[in-house]
Amino acid sequence: MLRTDEILSTIEMLHAEYLDVRTVTLGLNIDDCASEDAGRMCRKVADKIRSRACGLVEACDRIGNKYGIRVVNKRLAISPAATLLAGHGAQAAMALAESLDQAAEAVNINLVGGFSALVHKGMTPADEVLIDSLPAVLSRTQRLCASVNVATRHAGINMDAVRRMGEQILAIAHASADAKGFGAAKLVVFANMPEDNPFMAGAYLGAGEPEAVINVGVSGPGVVSSALRRRIELEPGLSLGDLAEEIKITAFRVTRVGELIGREVAGELGVPMGIVDLSLAPTPQVGDSVGEILEVLGVDRIGAPGSTAIIAMLNDAVKKGGAFASSSIGGLSGAFIPVCEDASLARAAAAGYLSLEKLEAMTSVCSVGLDMIPIPGDTPAETIAAIIADEMAIGVINNKTTAVRLIPVPGAKVGDIVEFGGLFGSAPVMQIRNPGASGRFVRFGGRIPGPIQSLGN
C-alpha cells in the first residue's frame, strides 16, 4: 500500500537530483474509429482524442504542483494505426497522421505514439500502407511517432520487413533533410515490442490493454548517480554488491513516487492506472546521465571494458527495486543508452571511446537498444537493415526487448556534431564499419526462424 507521508519524504530528499516524472502517457484504443470513409475515420479519431485526453495536461500539472514533482511530458499512445488503414491507401494514411498531430496539439499533448505496425511474421496490405507512408508522415507532422515490430521470440525475424525498414529509415531522413534527418528520430524498429511502454518514440497501446489507461514513465539517472556518489564517499570500502543494493533502494523510492502521481492522475481522469516504467532515461542535461553512472562505478572512459557489465548490474538492480516497490511495473523498466540524449555518452562517442560495436554489446543487457545514433547520410539502406537484423537477433535470442533508432544525417560525415536541441540533444555522427558489405545477406529475405528456446509450452 502507498504511504503518502513516506513518499513525500522521498520527494524532499531527491529534489536537487533531477527527479521528475518523465512522462504520463494516456493509452487510448481507437479501433472503434474505423470507417470505410477516410474522412469520417479521421474525424472520429480526432473527436475521441479531444474528449478523452482534454483533461490530461491540467491533471498532470495540478498533481505535479501538489507534490512538487514536475511531470515533464504528457503523451498519448494509441492502438496500432495500421488497423484503421485496412482497405485504405496512402492518402488516408497521411490524413490520419495529420488528424492525430492536430488533435494532440489541440489538447497540448507533447507526442503521440502508435502510428505502428506489427509485422514480425508477415505484412498485411494495411501494414504496407502505413510503412510506405512513413517518409511523408514523419517529415510533415510534428508530434507523431511511429514504431514497427519486426521480430519476436516465437516468430523470429521478418527479414523482408527488416530490409524494408532499412530503406524507409533512409527515405525518412532524406525527406526531413532540412531538419538534419530528424524524422528518423521519431521511428523505432523493435523486437518484442512491449504493449504498455509509456516512452516515445515506441509507445503504443497493445491488444490486451484497456480502452483507456494511464502508464507512467519515471526516470532518474541523476538520482541514482548522486546516491552512488554519496555512498562511496561515506564508505570507501564498498563492493559492487553493496553498490547494486544502493541502486535497488533508490529505484524503489523513485518507483513509489511515480506510482503516486500516476494513480492520482488516473483517478482524476476516471481511467485505470496501468504500469510504472522505471527506465533510467537520460537527458542532455549534465547530472542526468546513464553515462555518468558508469563513470561513478569506475569506468574512466565510457565504452572501455567493464561498461557492459556495469549496464547489466544497473539494469538488474533497477528492475529489482521497482518490482519490490510496485506490483504494476511494466514497459521497459531498465537503463536507456541513447547517444544524443545523454551528454556523457555523446562525449565518449566524440572522443572515440564508444563505438557502435560496443554500444551493440551493451544493448544485450540494457532495456532497449541502439538508440538515437546519428550515422552518415550516405549509409546504404542494406547496411542499416543489417544493423537492425543484428539488434533484432539479440532480442530474439535473449528474449528481451531490443530496438533501433538510427538517424542517417543527410550530407553529414563521421565526426560531424549534429544538434537536435531540447531533450533530443546532440552527438557526433558515428562510424559504421564495413558499409555495403552486408547486401547479399539482406537480399536473401524471408524469415529467420525463432530459436529452439521459444518452444517452451
TORKOL-4160 file (C-alpha; in steps of 0.2 Angstrom, whole numbers, padded with zeros to 4 digits, m for minus):
457
<pt num="1" X="0000" Y="0000" Z="0000"/>
<pt num="2" X="0006" Y="0018" Z="m0004"/>
<pt num="3" X="0011" Y="0028" Z="0011"/>
<pt num="4" X="0010" Y="0046" Z="0005"/>
<pt num="5" X="0020" Y="0053" Z="0020"/>
<pt num="6" X="0034" Y="0041" Z="0016"/>
<pt num="7" X="0034" Y="0046" Z="m0002"/>
<pt num="8" X="0033" Y="0065" Z="0002"/>
<pt num="9" X="0049" Y="0062" Z="0012"/>
<pt num="10" X="0057" Y="0054" Z="m0003"/>
<pt num="11" X="0052" Y="0068" Z="m0014"/>
<pt num="12" X="0060" Y="0081" Z="m0002"/>
<pt num="13" X="0076" Y="0070" Z="m0002"/>
<pt num="14" X="0078" Y="0070" Z="m0020"/>
<pt num="15" X="0073" Y="0087" Z="m0026"/>
<pt num="16" X="0090" Y="0093" Z="m0031"/>
<pt num="17" X="0094" Y="0077" Z="m0041"/>
<pt num="18" X="0084" Y="0079" Z="m0056"/>
<pt num="19" X="0070" Y="0068" Z="m0050"/>
<pt num="20" X="0055" Y="0070" Z="m0061"/>
<pt num="21" X="0040" Y="0060" Z="m0069"/>
<pt num="22" X="0047" Y="0060" Z="m0087"/>
<pt num="23" X="0030" Y="0055" Z="m0094"/>
<pt num="24" X="0012" Y="0052" Z="m0090"/>
<pt num="25" X="0005" Y="0043" Z="m0105"/>
<pt num="26" X="m0013" Y="0040" Z="m0109"/>
<pt num="27" X="m0016" Y="0024" Z="m0118"/>
<pt num="28" X="m0031" Y="0025" Z="m0129"/>
<pt num="29" X="m0039" Y="0012" Z="m0140"/>
<pt num="30" X="m0045" Y="0019" Z="m0157"/>
<pt num="31" X="m0051" Y="0003" Z="m0165"/>
<pt num="32" X="m0069" Y="0009" Z="m0164"/>
<pt num="33" X="m0065" Y="0024" Z="m0176"/>
<pt num="34" X="m0063" Y="0013" Z="m0191"/>
<pt num="35" X="m0073" Y="0018" Z="m0206"/>
<pt num="36" X="m0074" Y="0014" Z="m0224"/>
<pt num="37" X="m0074" Y="0033" Z="m0227"/>
<pt num="38" X="m0057" Y="0040" Z="m0223"/>
<pt num="39" X="m0063" Y="0057" Z="m0218"/>
<pt num="40" X="m0076" Y="0050" Z="m0206"/>
<pt num="41" X="m0062" Y="0039" Z="m0198"/>
<pt num="42" X="m0051" Y="0054" Z="m0196"/>
<pt num="43" X="m0065" Y="0065" Z="m0188"/>
<pt num="44" X="m0069" Y="0050" Z="m0176"/>
<pt num="45" X="m0051" Y="0049" Z="m0171"/>
<pt num="46" X="m0049" Y="0067" Z="m0168"/>
<pt num="47" X="m0065" Y="0068" Z="m0158"/>
<pt num="48" X="m0061" Y="0054" Z="m0147"/>
<pt num="49" X="m0044" Y="0061" Z="m0143"/>
<pt num="50" X="m0051" Y="0078" Z="m0139"/>
<pt num="51" X="m0064" Y="0070" Z="m0127"/>
<pt num="52" X="m0053" Y="0058" Z="m0118"/>
<pt num="53" X="m0037" Y="0067" Z="m0117"/>
<pt num="54" X="m0043" Y="0085" Z="m0114"/>
<pt num="55" X="m0040" Y="0084" Z="m0096"/>
<pt num="56" X="m0023" Y="0076" Z="m0096"/>
<pt num="57" X="m0012" Y="0091" Z="m0096"/>
<pt num="58" X="m0021" Y="0100" Z="m0082"/>
<pt num="59" X="m0022" Y="0085" Z="m0071"/>
<pt num="60" X="m0003" Y="0082" Z="m0073"/>
<pt num="61" X="0001" Y="0100" Z="m0069"/>
<pt num="62" X="m0010" Y="0101" Z="m0054"/>
<pt num="63" X="m0005" Y="0085" Z="m0046"/>
<pt num="64" X="0014" Y="0088" Z="m0050"/>
<pt num="65" X="0012" Y="0105" Z="m0042"/>
<pt num="66" X="0004" Y="0097" Z="m0027"/>
<pt num="67" X="0019" Y="0086" Z="m0023"/>
<pt num="68" X="0032" Y="0097" Z="m0030"/>
<pt num="69" X="0037" Y="0084" Z="m0044"/>
<pt num="70" X="0037" Y="0090" Z="m0062"/>
<pt num="71" X="0028" Y="0080" Z="m0075"/>
<pt num="72" X="0039" Y="0084" Z="m0090"/>
<pt num="73" X="0029" Y="0076" Z="m0104"/>
<pt num="74" X="0011" Y="0072" Z="m0106"/>
<pt num="75" X="0009" Y="0060" Z="m0120"/>
<pt num="76" X="m0004" Y="0049" Z="m0129"/>
<pt num="77" X="m0001" Y="0031" Z="m0135"/>
<pt num="78" X="m0015" Y="0024" Z="m0147"/>
<pt num="79" X="m0018" Y="0006" Z="m0153"/>
<pt num="80" X="m0009" Y="0002" Z="m0169"/>
<pt num="81" X="m0014" Y="0014" Z="m0183"/>
<pt num="82" X="m0012" Y="0001" Z="m0196"/>
<pt num="83" X="m0028" Y="m0007" Z="m0190"/>
<pt num="84" X="m0038" Y="0008" Z="m0195"/>
<pt num="85" X="m0029" Y="0008" Z="m0213"/>
<pt num="86" X="m0036" Y="m0008" Z="m0218"/>
<pt num="87" X="m0045" Y="m0005" Z="m0235"/>
<pt num="88" X="m0037" Y="0012" Z="m0237"/>
<pt num="89" X="m0022" Y="0019" Z="m0246"/>
<pt num="90" X="m0008" Y="0032" Z="m0245"/>
<pt num="91" X="m0020" Y="0047" Z="m0244"/>
<pt num="92" X="m0029" Y="0040" Z="m0229"/>
<pt num="93" X="m0013" Y="0036" Z="m0220"/>
<pt num="94" X="m0007" Y="0054" Z="m0222"/>
<pt num="95" X="m0024" Y="0061" Z="m0217"/>
<pt num="96" X="m0025" Y="0050" Z="m0202"/>
<pt num="97" X="m0007" Y="0056" Z="m0197"/>
<pt num="98" X="m0012" Y="0074" Z="m0199"/>
<pt num="99" X="m0028" Y="0072" Z="m0189"/>
<pt num="100" X="m0018" Y="0063" Z="m0175"/>
<pt num="101" X="m0005" Y="0078" Z="m0175"/>
<pt num="102" X="m0018" Y="0091" Z="m0175"/>
<pt num="103" X="m0028" Y="0083" Z="m0161"/>
<pt num="104" X="m0013" Y="0081" Z="m0150"/>
<pt num="105" X="m0009" Y="0100" Z="m0152"/>
<pt num="106" X="m0027" Y="0104" Z="m0148"/>
<pt num="107" X="m0025" Y="0096" Z="m0131"/>
<pt num="108" X="m0007" Y="0101" Z="m0128"/>
<pt num="109" X="0000" Y="0084" Z="m0129"/>
<pt num="110" X="0019" Y="0083" Z="m0132"/>
<pt num="111" X="0019" Y="0067" Z="m0143"/>
<pt num="112" X="0008" Y="0054" Z="m0150"/>
<pt num="113" X="0014" Y="0036" Z="m0152"/>
<pt num="114" X="0006" Y="0022" Z="m0160"/>
<pt num="115" X="0007" Y="0025" Z="m0179"/>
<pt num="116" X="0013" Y="0007" Z="m0178"/>
<pt num="117" X="0013" Y="m0009" Z="m0187"/>
<pt num="118" X="0017" Y="m0027" Z="m0180"/>
<pt num="119" X="0025" Y="m0036" Z="m0195"/>
<pt num="120" X="0036" Y="m0049" Z="m0186"/>
<pt num="121" X="0028" Y="m0064" Z="m0196"/>
<pt num="122" X="0021" Y="m0055" Z="m0211"/>
<pt num="123" X="0013" Y="m0039" Z="m0218"/>
<pt num="124" X="m0005" Y="m0035" Z="m0222"/>
<pt num="125" X="m0009" Y="m0023" Z="m0235"/>
<pt num="126" X="m0013" Y="m0011" Z="m0221"/>
<pt num="127" X="0004" Y="m0013" Z="m0214"/>
<pt num="128" X="0012" Y="m0009" Z="m0231"/>
<pt num="129" X="0002" Y="0006" Z="m0232"/>
<pt num="130" X="0007" Y="0013" Z="m0215"/>
<pt num="131" X="0026" Y="0008" Z="m0218"/>
<pt num="132" X="0026" Y="0016" Z="m0236"/>
<pt num="133" X="0018" Y="0032" Z="m0229"/>
<pt num="134" X="0032" Y="0035" Z="m0216"/>
<pt num="135" X="0043" Y="0046" Z="m0225"/>
<pt num="136" X="0029" Y="0058" Z="m0229"/>
<pt num="137" X="0021" Y="0056" Z="m0212"/>
<pt num="138" X="0036" Y="0059" Z="m0201"/>
<pt num="139" X="0043" Y="0073" Z="m0211"/>
<pt num="140" X="0027" Y="0083" Z="m0211"/>
<pt num="141" X="0020" Y="0080" Z="m0194"/>
<pt num="142" X="0027" Y="0087" Z="m0178"/>
<pt num="143" X="0021" Y="0076" Z="m0163"/>
<pt num="144" X="0018" Y="0060" Z="m0171"/>
<pt num="145" X="0029" Y="0045" Z="m0168"/>
<pt num="146" X="0030" Y="0028" Z="m0176"/>
<pt num="147" X="0035" Y="0010" Z="m0172"/>
<pt num="148" X="0037" Y="m0006" Z="m0181"/>
<pt num="149" X="0039" Y="m0023" Z="m0173"/>
<pt num="150" X="0049" Y="m0034" Z="m0185"/>
<pt num="151" X="0054" Y="m0048" Z="m0173"/>
<pt num="152" X="0048" Y="m0058" Z="m0158"/>
<pt num="153" X="0055" Y="m0073" Z="m0148"/>
<pt num="154" X="0042" Y="m0085" Z="m0156"/>
<pt num="155" X="0041" Y="m0079" Z="m0173"/>
<pt num="156" X="0059" Y="m0075" Z="m0176"/>
<pt num="157" X="0065" Y="m0061" Z="m0188"/>
<pt num="158" X="0055" Y="m0055" Z="m0203"/>
<pt num="159" X="0070" Y="m0051" Z="m0214"/>
<pt num="160" X="0058" Y="m0044" Z="m0228"/>
<pt num="161" X="0052" Y="m0031" Z="m0215"/>
<pt num="162" X="0069" Y="m0028" Z="m0209"/>
<pt num="163" X="0075" Y="m0024" Z="m0227"/>
<pt num="164" X="0060" Y="m0013" Z="m0230"/>
<pt num="165" X="0064" Y="m0003" Z="m0214"/>
<pt num="166" X="0082" Y="0000" Z="m0219"/>
<pt num="167" X="0075" Y="0008" Z="m0235"/>
<pt num="168" X="0062" Y="0018" Z="m0225"/>
<pt num="169" X="0074" Y="0025" Z="m0212"/>
<pt num="170" X="0085" Y="0032" Z="m0226"/>
<pt num="171" X="0070" Y="0039" Z="m0235"/>
<pt num="172" X="0063" Y="0047" Z="m0219"/>
<pt num="173" X="0080" Y="0055" Z="m0216"/>
<pt num="174" X="0081" Y="0062" Z="m0233"/>
<pt num="175" X="0063" Y="0068" Z="m0233"/>
<pt num="176" X="0067" Y="0078" Z="m0217"/>
<pt num="177" X="0084" Y="0084" Z="m0223"/>
<pt num="178" X="0080" Y="0102" Z="m0219"/>
<pt num="179" X="0079" Y="0095" Z="m0200"/>
<pt num="180" X="0095" Y="0085" Z="m0202"/>
<pt num="181" X="0086" Y="0069" Z="m0204"/>
<pt num="182" X="0076" Y="0071" Z="m0188"/>
<pt num="183" X="0061" Y="0062" Z="m0195"/>
<pt num="184" X="0070" Y="0046" Z="m0192"/>
<pt num="185" X="0072" Y="0050" Z="m0173"/>
<pt num="186" X="0053" Y="0048" Z="m0172"/>
<pt num="187" X="0053" Y="0030" Z="m0178"/>
<pt num="188" X="0059" Y="0014" Z="m0168"/>
<pt num="189" X="0061" Y="m0003" Z="m0175"/>
<pt num="190" X="0058" Y="m0016" Z="m0162"/>
<pt num="191" X="0060" Y="m0034" Z="m0157"/>
<pt num="192" X="0047" Y="m0040" Z="m0143"/>
<pt num="193" X="0039" Y="m0023" Z="m0143"/>
<pt num="194" X="0030" Y="m0020" Z="m0126"/>
<pt num="195" X="0012" Y="m0016" Z="m0126"/>
<pt num="196" X="0012" Y="m0004" Z="m0111"/>
<pt num="197" X="0028" Y="0006" Z="m0114"/>
<pt num="198" X="0025" Y="0025" Z="m0110"/>
<pt num="199" X="0041" Y="0031" Z="m0118"/>
<pt num="200" X="0042" Y="0038" Z="m0135"/>
<pt num="201" X="0045" Y="0035" Z="m0149"/>
<pt num="202" X="0040" Y="0017" Z="m0146"/>
<pt num="203" X="0024" Y="0019" Z="m0136"/>
<pt num="204" X="0008" Y="0011" Z="m0142"/>
<pt num="205" X="m0007" Y="0003" Z="m0134"/>
<pt num="206" X="m0007" Y="m0016" Z="m0136"/>
<pt num="207" X="m0022" Y="m0028" Z="m0140"/>
<pt num="208" X="m0023" Y="m0034" Z="m0122"/>
<pt num="209" X="m0024" Y="m0017" Z="m0114"/>
<pt num="210" X="m0040" Y="m0007" Z="m0108"/>
<pt num="211" X="m0050" Y="0005" Z="m0118"/>
<pt num="212" X="m0040" Y="0019" Z="m0109"/>
<pt num="213" X="m0026" Y="0018" Z="m0096"/>
<pt num="214" X="m0013" Y="0029" Z="m0088"/>
<pt num="215" X="0005" Y="0022" Z="m0089"/>
<pt num="216" X="0019" Y="0032" Z="m0081"/>
<pt num="217" X="0037" Y="0033" Z="m0085"/>
<pt num="218" X="0048" Y="0039" Z="m0071"/>
<pt num="219" X="0067" Y="0042" Z="m0075"/>
<pt num="220" X="0081" Y="0046" Z="m0063"/>
<pt num="221" X="0099" Y="0043" Z="m0068"/>
<pt num="222" X="0104" Y="0059" Z="m0059"/>
<pt num="223" X="0096" Y="0052" Z="m0043"/>
<pt num="224" X="0105" Y="0035" Z="m0045"/>
<pt num="225" X="0122" Y="0043" Z="m0048"/>
<pt num="226" X="0120" Y="0055" Z="m0034"/>
<pt num="227" X="0115" Y="0041" Z="m0022"/>
<pt num="228" X="0130" Y="0031" Z="m0028"/>
<pt num="229" X="0142" Y="0046" Z="m0025"/>
<pt num="230" X="0136" Y="0049" Z="m0008"/>
<pt num="231" X="0138" Y="0031" Z="m0003"/>
<pt num="232" X="0155" Y="0029" Z="m0010"/>
<pt num="233" X="0161" Y="0045" Z="m0001"/>
<pt num="234" X="0154" Y="0039" Z="0016"/>
<pt num="235" X="0160" Y="0021" Z="0014"/>
<pt num="236" X="0176" Y="0019" Z="0003"/>
<pt num="237" X="0177" Y="0000" Z="0005"/>
<pt num="238" X="0161" Y="m0004" Z="m0003"/>
<pt num="239" X="0159" Y="m0019" Z="m0015"/>
<pt num="240" X="0149" Y="m0019" Z="m0032"/>
<pt num="241" X="0136" Y="m0029" Z="m0022"/>
<pt num="242" X="0134" Y="m0015" Z="m0010"/>
<pt num="243" X="0133" Y="m0003" Z="m0024"/>
<pt num="244" X="0120" Y="m0013" Z="m0033"/>
<pt num="245" X="0110" Y="m0013" Z="m0017"/>
<pt num="246" X="0111" Y="0006" Z="m0017"/>
<pt num="247" X="0104" Y="0006" Z="m0034"/>
<pt num="248" X="0090" Y="m0005" Z="m0030"/>
<pt num="249" X="0085" Y="0005" Z="m0015"/>
<pt num="250" X="0085" Y="0021" Z="m0025"/>
<pt num="251" X="0074" Y="0013" Z="m0039"/>
<pt num="252" X="0062" Y="0008" Z="m0025"/>
<pt num="253" X="0060" Y="0025" Z="m0019"/>
<pt num="254" X="0058" Y="0033" Z="m0036"/>
<pt num="255" X="0045" Y="0020" Z="m0042"/>
<pt num="256" X="0034" Y="0024" Z="m0027"/>
<pt num="257" X="0034" Y="0042" Z="m0032"/>
<pt num="258" X="0029" Y="0038" Z="m0050"/>
<pt num="259" X="0015" Y="0027" Z="m0044"/>
<pt num="260" X="0008" Y="0040" Z="m0033"/>
<pt num="261" X="0007" Y="0053" Z="m0047"/>
<pt num="262" X="0000" Y="0040" Z="m0059"/>
<pt num="263" X="m0013" Y="0034" Z="m0048"/>
<pt num="264" X="m0019" Y="0052" Z="m0044"/>
<pt num="265" X="m0019" Y="0057" Z="m0062"/>
<pt num="266" X="m0029" Y="0041" Z="m0067"/>
<pt num="267" X="m0041" Y="0044" Z="m0053"/>
<pt num="268" X="m0045" Y="0062" Z="m0059"/>
<pt num="269" X="m0047" Y="0056" Z="m0077"/>
<pt num="270" X="m0058" Y="0041" Z="m0072"/>
<pt num="271" X="m0047" Y="0028" Z="m0081"/>
<pt num="272" X="m0037" Y="0013" Z="m0074"/>
<pt num="273" X="m0019" Y="0015" Z="m0068"/>
<pt num="274" X="m0008" Y="0004" Z="m0079"/>
<pt num="275" X="0010" Y="0002" Z="m0075"/>
<pt num="276" X="0025" Y="0012" Z="m0069"/>
<pt num="277" X="0040" Y="0011" Z="m0081"/>
<pt num="278" X="0056" Y="0015" Z="m0071"/>
<pt num="279" X="0068" Y="0017" Z="m0085"/>
<pt num="280" X="0083" Y="0027" Z="m0082"/>
<pt num="281" X="0080" Y="0038" Z="m0097"/>
<pt num="282" X="0094" Y="0052" Z="m0098"/>
<pt num="283" X="0093" Y="0070" Z="m0104"/>
<pt num="284" X="0107" Y="0081" Z="m0112"/>
<pt num="285" X="0107" Y="0090" Z="m0095"/>
<pt num="286" X="0124" Y="0087" Z="m0085"/>
<pt num="287" X="0120" Y="0077" Z="m0070"/>
<pt num="288" X="0105" Y="0067" Z="m0078"/>
<pt num="289" X="0116" Y="0054" Z="m0087"/>
<pt num="290" X="0117" Y="0035" Z="m0088"/>
<pt num="291" X="0135" Y="0038" Z="m0094"/>
<pt num="292" X="0139" Y="0047" Z="m0078"/>
<pt num="293" X="0134" Y="0031" Z="m0068"/>
<pt num="294" X="0146" Y="0021" Z="m0077"/>
<pt num="295" X="0160" Y="0034" Z="m0073"/>
<pt num="296" X="0155" Y="0034" Z="m0054"/>
<pt num="297" X="0156" Y="0015" Z="m0055"/>
<pt num="298" X="0174" Y="0015" Z="m0061"/>
<pt num="299" X="0175" Y="0016" Z="m0080"/>
<pt num="300" X="0185" Y="0031" Z="m0084"/>
<pt num="301" X="0181" Y="0030" Z="m0102"/>
<pt num="302" X="0164" Y="0025" Z="m0107"/>
<pt num="303" X="0165" Y="0011" Z="m0119"/>
<pt num="304" X="0180" Y="0003" Z="m0110"/>
<pt num="305" X="0180" Y="m0015" Z="m0104"/>
<pt num="306" X="0168" Y="m0016" Z="m0090"/>
<pt num="307" X="0155" Y="m0005" Z="m0097"/>
<pt num="308" X="0144" Y="m0019" Z="m0102"/>
<pt num="309" X="0145" Y="m0027" Z="m0085"/>
<pt num="310" X="0140" Y="m0011" Z="m0076"/>
<pt num="311" X="0125" Y="m0009" Z="m0088"/>
<pt num="312" X="0120" Y="m0027" Z="m0084"/>
<pt num="313" X="0121" Y="m0023" Z="m0065"/>
<pt num="314" X="0112" Y="m0007" Z="m0066"/>
<pt num="315" X="0098" Y="m0014" Z="m0077"/>
<pt num="316" X="0095" Y="m0029" Z="m0065"/>
<pt num="317" X="0096" Y="m0018" Z="m0049"/>
<pt num="318" X="0083" Y="m0005" Z="m0056"/>
<pt num="319" X="0071" Y="m0020" Z="m0061"/>
<pt num="320" X="0073" Y="m0027" Z="m0043"/>
<pt num="321" X="0070" Y="m0011" Z="m0034"/>
<pt num="322" X="0055" Y="m0007" Z="m0045"/>
<pt num="323" X="0047" Y="m0024" Z="m0043"/>
<pt num="324" X="0048" Y="m0023" Z="m0024"/>
<pt num="325" X="0040" Y="m0005" Z="m0024"/>
<pt num="326" X="0025" Y="m0009" Z="m0035"/>
<pt num="327" X="0015" Y="m0024" Z="m0042"/>
<pt num="328" X="0012" Y="m0014" Z="m0058"/>
<pt num="329" X="0029" Y="m0012" Z="m0065"/>
<pt num="330" X="0029" Y="m0014" Z="m0084"/>
<pt num="331" X="0035" Y="m0006" Z="m0100"/>
<pt num="332" X="0054" Y="m0007" Z="m0102"/>
<pt num="333" X="0060" Y="m0003" Z="m0084"/>
<pt num="334" X="0079" Y="m0003" Z="m0086"/>
<pt num="335" X="0093" Y="0008" Z="m0092"/>
<pt num="336" X="0092" Y="0018" Z="m0109"/>
<pt num="337" X="0108" Y="0022" Z="m0118"/>
<pt num="338" X="0103" Y="0035" Z="m0131"/>
<pt num="339" X="0118" Y="0043" Z="m0138"/>
<pt num="340" X="0111" Y="0060" Z="m0142"/>
<pt num="341" X="0101" Y="0061" Z="m0127"/>
<pt num="342" X="0115" Y="0058" Z="m0114"/>
<pt num="343" X="0129" Y="0071" Z="m0113"/>
<pt num="344" X="0142" Y="0058" Z="m0106"/>
<pt num="345" X="0138" Y="0045" Z="m0120"/>
<pt num="346" X="0139" Y="0059" Z="m0133"/>
<pt num="347" X="0156" Y="0065" Z="m0126"/>
<pt num="348" X="0163" Y="0047" Z="m0126"/>
<pt num="349" X="0157" Y="0044" Z="m0144"/>
<pt num="350" X="0165" Y="0061" Z="m0149"/>
<pt num="351" X="0182" Y="0056" Z="m0141"/>
<pt num="352" X="0182" Y="0039" Z="m0150"/>
<pt num="353" X="0180" Y="0029" Z="m0134"/>
<pt num="354" X="0162" Y="0022" Z="m0138"/>
<pt num="355" X="0160" Y="0014" Z="m0154"/>
<pt num="356" X="0144" Y="0007" Z="m0162"/>
<pt num="357" X="0150" Y="m0011" Z="m0159"/>
<pt num="358" X="0152" Y="m0008" Z="m0141"/>
<pt num="359" X="0135" Y="0000" Z="m0140"/>
<pt num="360" X="0128" Y="m0015" Z="m0148"/>
<pt num="361" X="0136" Y="m0026" Z="m0135"/>
<pt num="362" X="0129" Y="m0015" Z="m0121"/>
<pt num="363" X="0111" Y="m0017" Z="m0129"/>
<pt num="364" X="0112" Y="m0036" Z="m0125"/>
<pt num="365" X="0110" Y="m0031" Z="m0106"/>
<pt num="366" X="0101" Y="m0014" Z="m0106"/>
<pt num="367" X="0082" Y="m0011" Z="m0108"/>
<pt num="368" X="0081" Y="m0005" Z="m0126"/>
<pt num="369" X="0094" Y="m0005" Z="m0140"/>
<pt num="370" X="0104" Y="0006" Z="m0152"/>
<pt num="371" X="0095" Y="0022" Z="m0148"/>
<pt num="372" X="0097" Y="0040" Z="m0155"/>
<pt num="373" X="0113" Y="0037" Z="m0165"/>
<pt num="374" X="0117" Y="0049" Z="m0179"/>
<pt num="375" X="0126" Y="0040" Z="m0194"/>
<pt num="376" X="0132" Y="0046" Z="m0211"/>
<pt num="377" X="0118" Y="0051" Z="m0223"/>
<pt num="378" X="0126" Y="0040" Z="m0237"/>
<pt num="379" X="0125" Y="0024" Z="m0227"/>
<pt num="380" X="0117" Y="0011" Z="m0238"/>
<pt num="381" X="0100" Y="0005" Z="m0234"/>
<pt num="382" X="0105" Y="m0013" Z="m0234"/>
<pt num="383" X="0118" Y="m0009" Z="m0221"/>
<pt num="384" X="0105" Y="0000" Z="m0210"/>
<pt num="385" X="0094" Y="m0016" Z="m0212"/>
<pt num="386" X="0109" Y="m0027" Z="m0207"/>
<pt num="387" X="0112" Y="m0017" Z="m0191"/>
<pt num="388" X="0093" Y="m0019" Z="m0187"/>
<pt num="389" X="0095" Y="m0038" Z="m0190"/>
<pt num="390" X="0109" Y="m0039" Z="m0178"/>
<pt num="391" X="0100" Y="m0030" Z="m0165"/>
<pt num="392" X="0084" Y="m0040" Z="m0168"/>
<pt num="393" X="0094" Y="m0056" Z="m0166"/>
<pt num="394" X="0100" Y="m0050" Z="m0148"/>
<pt num="395" X="0082" Y="m0048" Z="m0143"/>
<pt num="396" X="0075" Y="m0064" Z="m0150"/>
<pt num="397" X="0089" Y="m0075" Z="m0143"/>
<pt num="398" X="0089" Y="m0067" Z="m0126"/>
<pt num="399" X="0070" Y="m0065" Z="m0125"/>
<pt num="400" X="0071" Y="m0046" Z="m0122"/>
<pt num="401" X="0065" Y="m0030" Z="m0130"/>
<pt num="402" X="0078" Y="m0023" Z="m0142"/>
<pt num="403" X="0076" Y="m0008" Z="m0153"/>
<pt num="404" X="0085" Y="0003" Z="m0166"/>
<pt num="405" X="0083" Y="0021" Z="m0169"/>
<pt num="406" X="0096" Y="0027" Z="m0181"/>
<pt num="407" X="0097" Y="0044" Z="m0189"/>
<pt num="408" X="0106" Y="0045" Z="m0206"/>
<pt num="409" X="0110" Y="0063" Z="m0207"/>
<pt num="410" X="0110" Y="0069" Z="m0225"/>
<pt num="411" X="0126" Y="0077" Z="m0230"/>
<pt num="412" X="0135" Y="0073" Z="m0214"/>
<pt num="413" X="0151" Y="0063" Z="m0212"/>
<pt num="414" X="0159" Y="0054" Z="m0197"/>
<pt num="415" X="0164" Y="0065" Z="m0183"/>
<pt num="416" X="0152" Y="0079" Z="m0188"/>
<pt num="417" X="0142" Y="0086" Z="m0172"/>
<pt num="418" X="0123" Y="0086" Z="m0175"/>
<pt num="419" X="0112" Y="0096" Z="m0164"/>
<pt num="420" X="0094" Y="0092" Z="m0162"/>
<pt num="421" X="0090" Y="0103" Z="m0147"/>
<pt num="422" X="0080" Y="0101" Z="m0132"/>
<pt num="423" X="0078" Y="0084" Z="m0124"/>
<pt num="424" X="0085" Y="0076" Z="m0140"/>
<pt num="425" X="0102" Y="0084" Z="m0138"/>
<pt num="426" X="0117" Y="0082" Z="m0149"/>
<pt num="427" X="0130" Y="0069" Z="m0154"/>
<pt num="428" X="0144" Y="0066" Z="m0166"/>
<pt num="429" X="0140" Y="0056" Z="m0182"/>
<pt num="430" X="0146" Y="0038" Z="m0178"/>
<pt num="431" X="0156" Y="0027" Z="m0189"/>
<pt num="432" X="0149" Y="0012" Z="m0197"/>
<pt num="433" X="0162" Y="0000" Z="m0201"/>
<pt num="434" X="0161" Y="m0011" Z="m0217"/>
<pt num="435" X="0146" Y="m0001" Z="m0225"/>
<pt num="436" X="0139" Y="m0010" Z="m0240"/>
<pt num="437" X="0147" Y="m0027" Z="m0235"/>
<pt num="438" X="0130" Y="m0035" Z="m0230"/>
<pt num="439" X="0119" Y="m0033" Z="m0245"/>
<pt num="440" X="0119" Y="m0051" Z="m0251"/>
<pt num="441" X="0114" Y="m0056" Z="m0233"/>
<pt num="442" X="0099" Y="m0044" Z="m0233"/>
<pt num="443" X="0093" Y="m0048" Z="m0250"/>
<pt num="444" X="0090" Y="m0066" Z="m0246"/>
<pt num="445" X="0074" Y="m0060" Z="m0237"/>
<pt num="446" X="0062" Y="m0072" Z="m0229"/>
<pt num="447" X="0061" Y="m0076" Z="m0211"/>
<pt num="448" X="0075" Y="m0081" Z="m0198"/>
<pt num="449" X="0065" Y="m0094" Z="m0188"/>
<pt num="450" X="0063" Y="m0092" Z="m0169"/>
<pt num="451" X="0076" Y="m0101" Z="m0158"/>
<pt num="452" X="0073" Y="m0118" Z="m0151"/>
<pt num="453" X="0071" Y="m0110" Z="m0134"/>
<pt num="454" X="0055" Y="m0102" Z="m0139"/>
<pt num="455" X="0046" Y="m0119" Z="m0139"/>
<pt num="456" X="0043" Y="m0118" Z="m0121"/>
<pt num="457" X="0024" Y="m0123" Z="m0120"/>
